[in-house]
């Protein structure tokens, strides 16, 4: 007996919180692989930080316009920014 009243297997989606990971009883932990996709939440947080100009650590000046930005995002998005911002004279540490 499984311990459930109707003896039917419960739906994993009903017993698992969003973002949690379950392991089948028949799988050993050695062969267990998990994938956690937190990308949607990360993008929401990054968007909020950008919109509120929080944690911005570089100011881009284009003509008469200025744009607050995150160095990490610029480097991850553009090889040009990565090369430029990795140089000591652009780091603000020179």
RAJO-V80396 format. One record per residue. SS is DSSP state (alpha for helix, beta for strand, coil for the rest). Layout:
ss=SS
ss=SS
//
This chain:
ss=coil
ss=coil
ss=coil
ss=coil
ss=coil
ss=coil
ss=coil
ss=coil
ss=coil
ss=coil
ss=coil
ss=alpha
ss=alpha
ss=alpha
ss=alpha
ss=coil
ss=coil
ss=coil
ss=coil
ss=coil
ss=coil
ss=coil
ss=coil
ss=coil
ss=coil
ss=coil
ss=coil
ss=coil
ss=alpha
ss=alpha
ss=alpha
ss=coil
ss=coil
ss=coil
ss=coil
ss=coil
ss=coil
ss=coil
ss=alpha
ss=alpha
ss=alpha
ss=alpha
ss=alpha
ss=alpha
ss=alpha
ss=alpha
ss=alpha
ss=alpha
ss=alpha
ss=alpha
ss=alpha
ss=coil
ss=coil
ss=coil
ss=coil
ss=coil
ss=coil
ss=beta
ss=beta
ss=beta
ss=beta
ss=beta
ss=coil
ss=coil
ss=beta
ss=beta
ss=beta
ss=beta
ss=beta
ss=coil
ss=alpha
ss=alpha
ss=alpha
ss=alpha
ss=alpha
ss=alpha
ss=alpha
ss=coil
ss=alpha
ss=alpha
ss=alpha
ss=alpha
ss=alpha
ss=alpha
ss=alpha
ss=alpha
ss=coil
ss=alpha
ss=alpha
ss=alpha
ss=alpha
ss=coil
ss=coil
ss=coil
//
